[in-house]
Amino acid sequence: MLVTNYYIYLYVLLAYFIGAISTSIWIGKIFFKKDVRTIGSGNAGATNSFRAFGKTAGIIVLLIDIGKGVLAVLLPTIFSRIFSIDLIPRIAFSDHYQLLLGLGAALGHIFPIYEKFKGGKGVATLFGVILGINPLIAVICFATFILVFVLTKKVSVGSLTASLAFTLAFIILHNPWQFFDNLLALLYPILVFYTHRANIKRLIKGEEPDFTFNKK
């Protein structure tokens, strides 16, 4: 089913602005007087925050970035239940609406308007999106990430594999014949592979480092 309710685009725009909240950049500048994009891998995300600022900052960044994704897909439900604004009836049960909102939040994280469109890779935010859409699929993705990470010690490999697990699980657990929904689900790993293109090049060359973080 194609998107015919034009209010969804207002929600997608709002989801983008939520996703564009660059947690790692703001925490780095406020509490450490540093721009995380100039440290380590240069990525404005949770992984580099762990490396650059330590466990506490990394965990805070991770949780907020996940929260952005959850909030994005629940926006219409929140407006409906709290503010009594029901612009898109039954949106909470419509996968393609939520997938669109999730893409908006992820694009905001990757290309944040507040930070000259230079953000992170979107993995944590996308995980929050998946958590908001289907907690079971989120568990599958998380388990896939942990298994691959333990075996390889590389966050990038875990993230890439988990993104593929999402699309596969989504197609299997939802209606395999919903072409538009499955197409949107396929865009998620494509986006993750795009943001990890430098990591993929290093993996091919055998130069991708194992994950370590600042213990302070």
C-alpha positions as CSV (number, residue, x, y, z in Angstrom):
1,M,0.0,0.0,0.0
2,L,1.4,3.4,-1.0
3,V,1.5,6.3,1.3
4,T,-1.5,8.5,0.5
5,N,-1.9,10.4,3.8
6,Y,0.2,13.6,3.4
7,Y,0.4,14.2,7.1
8,I,2.9,11.4,7.3
9,Y,5.5,13.7,5.7
10,L,5.1,16.2,8.5
11,Y,5.8,13.4,10.9
12,V,8.8,12.3,8.9
13,L,10.2,15.8,9.0
14,L,9.7,15.9,12.8
15,A,11.4,12.5,13.0
16,Y,14.3,14.0,11.0
17,F,14.7,16.9,13.5
18,I,14.6,14.4,16.4
19,G,17.2,12.2,14.8
20,A,19.4,15.2,14.0
21,I,20.0,15.7,17.8
22,S,23.7,14.9,17.7
23,T,24.1,13.4,21.2
24,S,27.8,12.5,21.0
25,I,28.8,15.9,19.5
26,W,26.9,17.9,22.1
27,I,28.0,15.8,25.1
28,G,31.6,16.0,23.8
29,K,31.5,19.8,23.4
30,I,29.7,20.5,26.7
31,F,31.4,18.1,29.1
32,F,34.8,17.3,27.5
33,K,35.3,20.5,25.4
34,K,36.1,18.3,22.4
35,D,34.4,17.5,19.1
36,V,34.1,13.7,18.8
37,R,34.4,14.0,15.1
38,T,38.0,15.0,15.5
39,I,38.9,12.0,17.7
40,G,39.4,8.4,16.9
41,S,37.4,7.2,13.9
42,G,35.8,10.7,13.6
43,N,32.4,9.2,13.7
44,A,29.7,11.0,15.8
45,G,28.2,8.0,17.3
46,A,28.1,5.8,20.4
47,T,31.1,3.6,19.4
48,N,33.5,6.5,19.0
49,S,32.1,8.1,22.2
50,F,33.1,5.0,24.1
51,R,36.6,5.2,22.7
52,A,37.0,9.0,23.1
53,F,35.1,9.7,26.4
54,G,34.8,6.4,28.2
55,K,32.0,4.1,29.3
56,T,29.7,6.6,31.0
57,A,29.5,9.0,28.1
58,G,29.3,6.1,25.6
59,I,26.4,4.5,27.4
60,I,24.5,7.9,27.7
61,V,25.1,8.5,24.0
62,L,24.0,5.0,23.1
63,L,20.7,5.2,25.1
64,I,19.7,8.6,23.8
65,D,20.4,7.6,20.2
66,I,18.3,4.5,20.7
67,G,15.6,6.6,22.3
68,K,15.5,8.9,19.3
69,G,14.6,6.0,17.1
70,V,11.9,4.7,19.4
71,L,10.4,8.2,19.8
72,A,10.4,8.8,16.0
73,V,8.2,5.8,15.2
74,L,5.9,6.5,18.1
75,L,5.3,10.1,17.2
76,P,1.8,9.7,15.7
77,T,0.7,7.5,18.7
78,I,2.0,10.1,21.1
79,F,0.2,13.0,19.3
80,S,-2.9,10.9,19.2
81,R,-3.0,9.7,22.8
82,I,-1.5,12.7,24.7
83,F,-2.5,15.6,22.5
84,S,-5.7,14.1,21.0
85,I,-4.3,14.8,17.5
86,D,-5.2,11.8,15.3
87,L,-4.0,12.9,11.9
88,I,-3.1,9.3,10.8
89,P,-5.7,6.8,12.1
90,R,-4.3,3.4,13.2
91,I,-0.7,4.5,12.3
92,A,0.6,2.4,15.2
93,F,-0.4,-0.7,13.3
94,S,1.0,0.4,9.9
95,D,4.5,-0.9,9.2
96,H,5.3,1.3,6.2
97,Y,4.4,4.5,8.1
98,Q,6.7,3.5,10.9
99,L,9.5,2.4,8.5
100,L,9.3,5.9,6.8
101,L,9.5,7.6,10.2
102,G,12.5,5.5,11.1
103,L,14.3,6.4,7.9
104,G,13.6,10.1,8.7
105,A,15.2,9.7,12.1
106,A,18.2,7.8,10.7
107,L,18.8,10.4,8.0
108,G,18.6,13.1,10.7
109,H,21.3,11.3,12.7
110,I,23.5,10.8,9.7
111,F,23.0,14.2,8.2
112,P,22.1,16.5,11.2
113,I,21.0,20.0,10.1
114,Y,22.3,21.3,13.5
115,E,25.8,20.2,12.7
116,K,26.3,21.1,9.1
117,F,25.0,17.6,8.0
118,K,27.9,15.7,9.4
119,G,26.8,13.1,11.9
120,G,27.1,9.5,12.8
121,K,26.3,6.2,11.1
122,G,22.8,5.7,12.4
123,V,23.1,2.2,13.8
124,A,21.9,2.9,17.4
125,T,19.1,5.1,16.1
126,L,18.0,2.5,13.6
127,F,18.0,-0.1,16.5
128,G,15.7,2.2,18.4
129,V,13.5,2.4,15.3
130,I,13.4,-1.4,15.1
131,L,12.7,-1.7,18.8
132,G,9.7,0.7,18.4
133,I,8.4,-1.3,15.4
134,N,8.8,-4.8,16.6
135,P,10.7,-5.7,19.8
136,L,11.1,-9.3,18.8
137,I,13.0,-8.3,15.6
138,A,15.0,-5.9,17.8
139,V,16.0,-8.9,20.0
140,I,17.0,-10.9,16.9
141,C,19.1,-8.0,15.6
142,F,20.8,-7.5,19.0
143,A,21.5,-11.2,19.4
144,T,23.0,-11.2,15.9
145,F,25.2,-8.2,16.6
146,I,26.5,-9.6,19.9
147,L,27.3,-13.0,18.4
148,V,29.1,-11.5,15.4
149,F,30.9,-8.9,17.6
150,V,32.1,-11.6,20.0
151,L,33.4,-13.7,17.2
152,T,35.1,-10.8,15.3
153,K,35.7,-8.1,17.9
154,K,34.6,-5.6,15.3
155,V,31.5,-3.4,15.9
156,S,31.3,-2.6,12.1
157,V,30.9,-6.3,11.2
158,G,28.3,-6.8,13.9
159,S,26.4,-3.7,12.7
160,L,26.4,-4.8,9.1
161,T,25.3,-8.3,9.9
162,A,22.6,-7.1,12.2
163,S,21.2,-4.8,9.5
164,L,20.8,-7.7,7.2
165,A,19.2,-9.8,9.9
166,F,16.6,-7.0,10.3
167,T,15.4,-7.2,6.7
168,L,15.4,-10.9,6.7
169,A,13.4,-11.2,10.0
170,F,11.0,-8.4,8.9
171,I,10.1,-10.1,5.7
172,I,9.7,-13.5,7.4
173,L,7.7,-12.3,10.4
174,H,5.5,-9.8,8.5
175,N,3.7,-10.4,5.2
176,P,6.3,-11.5,2.7
177,W,4.0,-10.2,-0.1
178,Q,3.9,-6.6,1.1
179,F,6.2,-5.3,-1.5
180,F,6.3,-1.6,-0.4
181,D,6.9,-2.5,3.3
182,N,9.7,-5.0,2.3
183,L,11.3,-2.4,0.0
184,L,11.4,0.1,2.8
185,A,12.9,-2.6,5.1
186,L,15.6,-3.3,2.5
187,L,16.6,0.4,2.6
188,Y,17.8,0.0,6.2
189,P,20.8,-2.3,5.5
190,I,21.5,-0.3,2.4
191,L,21.8,2.8,4.5
192,V,24.0,1.0,7.1
193,F,26.3,-0.3,4.4
194,Y,26.5,3.2,2.9
195,T,27.5,4.8,6.2
196,H,30.0,1.9,6.8
197,R,31.7,2.1,3.4
198,A,35.0,3.2,4.9
199,N,34.8,0.3,7.3
200,I,34.1,-2.1,4.5
201,K,37.2,-0.9,2.6
202,R,39.3,-1.4,5.8
203,L,37.8,-4.8,6.3
204,I,38.7,-5.8,2.8
205,K,42.3,-4.6,3.3
206,G,42.4,-6.3,6.8
207,E,42.9,-2.9,8.5
208,E,39.7,-2.6,10.5
209,P,40.7,-2.3,14.2
210,D,39.1,-4.3,17.0
211,F,36.9,-2.4,19.4
212,T,38.6,-0.7,22.3
213,F,37.5,2.2,24.5
214,N,38.9,4.7,26.9
215,K,38.8,3.1,30.4
216,K,38.9,6.4,32.3
